[in-house]
């Protein structure tokens, strides 16, 4: 099993799902953390913000309700509830 690829996105507060990306072209074969199946080239994906992580500046900005650089993961669009 591959490690999760952590990415960073600009984020303000919680939403129901992240933005739709795709078709997926980076690092084909990475496992989707939601379903544990490989993400193939051409798959639509979603970015799911997890929060500010260990970055103190990002934590302060998040607590103040301001935009911050969030730690995020990429999953299949269908796993995020998107229509295929």
N, C-alpha and C positions, 0 to 999 in steps of 0.2 A: 504494500500500500504506500502510495506517495504521500509526502507531507502536504498540508494545505499551503497553497500559495497565498500569501497575505498581500493585499494591495491597499492603497490609500485613496480615499475619495473626499471631496469637499462635501460637508454634510451639515444640515440644520434640522435637528429634531427628528423623531420617529415618523416613519411612513409605513403604509401597508406592504409595499414591496419596492425594491430598488429599480433603477432604470433598466430598460431592456438593452442589451448589447447583442452583437452578433451580426453576421455569423461569426462564430468563434474561430479565431485563427492562431492564437498564441498558445504554445505548450499543449498541443493535442495529446490526449491520453491522460491528462490530469483527472483525478477522480473528483466527482461532484460530492461535496460534503453532505448533501441532503439525501442522495440515493445510493451513493457509493459506486455508481456506474461511471465509466469514462466519458469525458466531454470530448466529442469528436469535432474535427474541423467542420465548420458549417452550422454547428448547433447554435441556436439562440441561447443567450445566457443573461442572467440578472446579477447585479452587484448588490449584495446585502451588507449594509453598514453594521458593524458590531459595536462600535463605540470609540472613545478616544484612546483606548489602550493606555500605555504607561506614560505617554507624553503629558507632562504637567500643564503646559500651555493649552493643549487641546482639552484637557480635563476642566481647566478653569473656564475656557470659552464655552464648553458644553453646559456646564453648570449655570452659566450666565445666559444661556439660550442663544448664543451667537454661533455663527458658522465655525466649524473646526475641521481639521484633517482627521477623518475617521479611519480606523482599521476596518477593512471590508473583505469579504470573500466573494468569489464568483461561483454561481451554481447554475444548473439548467433553468431556462426560463419556465418550463413546465413545472419544475420543482418549487418555483416561487409563486405558483398559482396562475401563471400566464397561459393563455390559450395557445395551443400549438398550431 
